[in-house]
Amino acid sequence: MEEELIDIDLIRKFGKQKNIILIVITIVLVLILLINLRSVFTGKVISSATEQKSTLDKVKESRTLRVGYAIYPPYVDKNKTTGEPYGYSIDIVKELVAQMNVNVVFVEASWQTDISDLQSDKFDIFVGPLFNTIQRGEQIDYSEPYAYFSSVAAIVKKYDNRFQTIYDLNKKGIIIAVPQGWTSEEYASRYLSNATIKSFNGDSAIPAFSDVILGNSDVALADGPSAQQYLEQNPNQPVKALFLDKPIMIVPAGFGIKKGDFIWARFLDMSIENMRTDGTLQSIAKKYHLYSYDLKRDFVPQ
């Protein structure tokens, strides 16, 4: 009987030790799990913070703003002697960097590669100005507009009276010439699908206009400023412009930036609004013969 009691005590003692061991193992496993989870979440936070670093922070650290541009006189043009860009949009950028106390590096792009170059980090901001459209808004973000444009105007032969409205172009057999990648191409593809659309590569609407003069296209579509400038600079060409007095579509235009950089976007919005309200934009505009519009604002006492 006594031996049986001893055996039972040993068993009970062993059982208690086994429970203690299991508890210790459990605690160790929990600690290991917590350490791993902490490492994972900390890594994610660090990685997320790195990925979300704003362009504004990068510009302030490097003391340099990289500015992409494409030719669009008088908003962006290039000095034939020095190669330096100038124009209304360029002056706005120069005012911005002066107040930020940083340097500026201009990077020439094209109207065919502006969005892809911006997405691939060839520059921090694109100035054109860039027309704000829904299609482009799926790929990049925009700043507050600093100008508004007639984005669709037509060039036709001087004695061609077939097109009284924009919808007269939407017919089979009508050939419409457009600059590739421009807002007018987007408009024609979407609203004038019955016509035949011919796209012309390059940073100018002139190839599309020339196709009308040569008789290969019935009409050329481009933005209002391009049509107006062409007529002013080529008064002897046998063409006229349509839809300038009553614009078909007005679009806002501003700087293009990479998608999702809200801090950078908010800073640019604030900067443009500040330049508008303190008269800077109006002062710069007086230097150039502009073809754009701006919103009329009235300030009243509160």
SEZAGU-391210 format. One record per residue (C-alpha): residue number from 1; x, y, z. Coordinates in steps of 0.02 Angstrom, whole numbers, plus 50000, padded with zeros to 5 digits. Each point is the difference from the previous one (the first is absolute). Last residue first. Example, Ala and Ser with C-alpha at 12.3 -4.5 7.8 and 13.67 -1.06 7.14 Angstrom:
pos,east,north,up
2,50684,49947,50357 .
1,49931,49828,50033 .
***
This chain:
pos,east,north,up
302,49121,54462,47767 .
301,50057,50135,49879 .
300,49988,49951,49815 .
299,50128,49923,49882 .
298,49946,49973,49822 .
297,50078,49867,49893 .
296,50003,49983,49810 .
295,50069,49833,49947 .
294,50143,50005,49877 .
293,50004,49979,49812 .
292,50134,49952,49875 .
291,50071,50072,49840 .
290,50144,50098,50076 .
289,50102,50139,49920 .
288,50139,50003,50129 .
287,50079,50118,50126 .
286,49830,50049,50073 .
285,49974,49819,50054 .
284,50145,50012,50123 .
283,49915,50143,50094 .
282,49832,49911,50000 .
281,50079,49843,50071 .
280,50090,50101,50135 .
279,49846,50098,50054 .
278,50000,49951,50185 .
277,49843,49894,49979 .
276,50063,49900,49851 .
275,50175,49971,50068 .
274,49927,49938,50165 .
273,49879,49884,49910 .
272,50145,49932,49898 .
271,50105,49969,50156 .
270,49857,49920,50098 .
269,49960,49880,49859 .
268,50185,49959,49981 .
267,50016,49959,50186 .
266,49840,49895,49997 .
265,50064,49901,49851 .
264,50169,49968,50083 .
263,49916,49938,50159 .
262,49875,49897,49900 .
261,50128,49901,49902 .
260,49875,49869,49938 .
259,50036,50003,49814 .
258,50155,50089,49938 .
257,49985,50184,49955 .
256,49931,50102,49854 .
255,49995,50190,50017 .
254,49845,50097,49949 .
253,49861,50006,49873 .
252,49811,50014,50014 .
251,49898,49949,49848 .
250,49872,50098,49900 .
249,49905,49904,49865 .
248,49914,50049,49840 .
247,50059,50181,50011 .
246,49880,50132,49934 .
245,50104,50132,49911 .
244,50133,49873,49954 .
243,49885,49866,49930 .
242,50069,50003,49822 .
241,50165,50064,49932 .
240,50039,50051,49821 .
239,50114,49936,49863 .
238,50075,50058,49834 .
237,50172,50043,50075 .
236,50047,50183,49979 .
235,49975,50049,50182 .
234,50126,49870,50063 .
233,50063,50062,50168 .
232,49832,50067,50061 .
231,49905,49850,49929 .
230,50119,49877,50081 .
229,49994,50092,50165 .
228,49811,49990,50009 .
227,49994,49814,49957 .
226,50134,49957,50127 .
225,49915,50105,50135 .
224,49830,49919,49969 .
223,50056,49820,50017 .
222,50015,49887,49849 .
221,49884,49923,49871 .
220,50041,49995,49815 .
219,49864,49991,49867 .
218,49967,49920,49832 .
217,50165,49906,49990 .
216,50113,49962,49851 .
215,49966,50167,49915 .
214,50177,50065,50017 .
213,49936,50144,50106 .
212,49910,49876,50113 .
211,50157,49895,50021 .
210,50095,50159,50042 .
209,49889,50030,50151 .
208,50037,49824,50066 .
207,50187,50023,49972 .
206,49989,50173,50085 .
205,49923,49935,50162 .
204,50170,49995,50083 .
203,50098,49885,50116 .
202,50009,49856,49877 .
201,49904,49850,49934 .
200,49847,50024,49892 .
199,49839,49903,50031 .
198,49869,49973,49863 .
197,49821,49971,50061 .
196,49867,49939,49877 .
195,49827,50063,50046 .
194,49863,49899,50084 .
193,50096,50005,50165 .
192,49980,50187,50024 .
191,49964,50007,50187 .
190,50129,49886,50082 .
189,50139,49987,49871 .
188,49981,50183,49952 .
187,50007,50059,50182 .
186,50153,49895,50043 .
185,50088,50064,49842 .
184,49954,50179,50047 .
183,50076,49972,50172 .
182,50168,49968,49919 .
181,50091,49833,49992 .
180,50023,50001,49812 .
179,49959,50165,49915 .
178,49833,49985,49908 .
177,49943,49986,49818 .
176,49815,49964,49971 .
175,49941,49912,49842 .
174,49813,50008,49964 .
173,49937,49852,49899 .
172,49884,49939,50135 .
171,49932,50143,50103 .
170,50040,50078,50168 .
169,50069,50164,49933 .
168,49826,50078,49991 .
167,49992,49968,50188 .
166,50124,50142,50031 .
165,49874,50122,49930 .
164,49987,50099,49837 .
163,50120,49887,49905 .
162,49970,49994,49813 .
161,50055,50178,49965 .
160,50169,49966,49919 .
159,50057,50162,49919 .
158,50151,50031,50113 .
157,50052,49817,50009 .
156,49979,49933,50175 .
155,50085,50021,50170 .
154,49900,49947,50152 .
153,50001,50040,50186 .
152,49997,49884,50151 .
151,50090,50030,50165 .
150,49942,50177,50033 .
149,50111,50030,50149 .
148,49999,50042,50185 .
147,50153,50062,50096 .
146,50088,49980,50168 .
145,49909,49839,50044 .
144,50033,49929,50177 .
143,50126,49861,49978 .
142,49968,49841,49906 .
141,50013,49813,50034 .
140,50058,49862,49884 .
139,49938,49842,49913 .
138,49811,49997,50020 .
137,50000,50191,49995 .
136,50064,49989,49821 .
135,49837,49922,49945 .
134,49897,50119,50107 .
133,50081,50151,49920 .
132,50104,50140,50076 .
131,50095,50087,49860 .
130,50185,50008,50041 .
129,50080,50172,49989 .
128,50121,49946,49938 .
127,50087,49979,50166 .
126,50046,49829,50069 .
125,50058,49974,50179 .
124,50128,49896,50091 .
123,50101,49943,49849 .
122,50064,49841,49918 .
121,49906,49903,50135 .
120,49932,49858,49889 .
119,49822,50063,50026 .
118,50047,50175,49941 .
117,50086,49930,49845 .
116,49847,49892,49963 .
115,49885,50151,50016 .
114,50104,50119,49892 .
113,50047,49871,49867 .
112,49889,50046,49851 .
111,49989,50185,50041 .
110,50189,50005,50007 .
109,50134,50017,50134 .
108,50135,50129,50034 .
107,50071,49997,50176 .
106,50021,50166,50091 .
105,50103,50001,50160 .
104,49948,50123,50135 .
103,50090,50051,50159 .
102,49919,50024,50169 .
101,49952,50151,50106 .
100,49817,49948,50009 .
99,49949,50178,49954 .
98,50120,50003,49853 .
97,49948,49823,49953 .
96,49818,50055,49982 .
95,50038,50161,49905 .
94,50104,49899,49877 .
93,49857,49878,49980 .
92,49878,50140,49960 .
91,50125,50073,49877 .
90,50011,49832,49910 .
89,49810,49991,49983 .
88,49993,50174,49920 .
87,50147,49975,49885 .
86,50184,49950,49996 .
85,50104,49846,49969 .
84,50189,50015,49979 .
83,50079,49936,49840 .
82,50119,50148,50001 .
81,49982,50056,49818 .
80,49831,49929,49950 .
79,49921,50053,50164 .
78,49868,49870,50040 .
77,49813,50020,50022 .
76,49874,49961,50137 .
75,49843,50100,50034 .
74,50015,50106,49842 .
73,50024,49877,49919 .
72,49975,49814,50039 .
71,50167,49907,49999 .
70,50010,49857,50125 .
69,50062,50011,50178 .
68,50069,49898,50145 .
67,50057,50092,50156 .
66,50124,49925,50123 .
65,49997,50101,50163 .
64,50166,50008,50093 .
63,50049,50033,50182 .
62,50032,49811,50014 .
61,49919,49990,50172 .
60,49863,50128,49966 .
59,49961,49920,49832 .
58,49990,49827,50079 .
57,49886,50062,50139 .
56,49882,50081,49874 .
55,50005,49844,49893 .
54,49919,49913,50148 .
53,50067,49845,50085 .
52,49863,49870,49987 .
51,50113,49855,49955 .
50,50118,50033,50146 .
49,49858,50016,50125 .
48,49922,49840,49933 .
47,50165,49905,50015 .
46,50025,50060,50178 .
45,49821,49957,50047 .
44,50011,49831,49914 .
43,50164,49958,50085 .
42,49928,50047,50169 .
41,49849,49890,49966 .
40,50107,49850,49953 .
39,50126,50022,50141 .
38,49863,50022,50129 .
37,49914,49844,49934 .
36,50161,49902,50012 .
35,50032,50058,50179 .
34,49821,49959,50049 .
33,50013,49825,49926 .
32,50164,49966,50090 .
31,49924,50060,50163 .
30,49848,49888,49975 .
29,50111,49850,49963 .
28,50103,50032,50158 .
27,49843,50016,50107 .
26,49930,49838,49930 .
25,50164,49908,50032 .
24,50001,50063,50180 .
23,49819,49946,50027 .
22,50035,49829,49926 .
21,50151,49979,50113 .
20,49897,50050,50153 .
19,49865,49876,49952 .
18,50130,49861,49983 .
17,50074,50043,50169 .
16,49826,49989,50079 .
15,49971,49832,49916 .
14,50166,49933,50060 .
13,49957,50046,50179 .
12,49830,49917,49985 .
11,50079,49843,49929 .
10,50131,49998,50134 .
9,49867,50021,50133 .
8,49899,49857,49925 .
7,50153,49888,50000 .
6,50037,50041,50180 .
5,49820,49963,50049 .
4,50010,49831,49912 .
3,50160,49959,50093 .
2,49912,50039,50164 .
1,49859,49883,49956 .
***
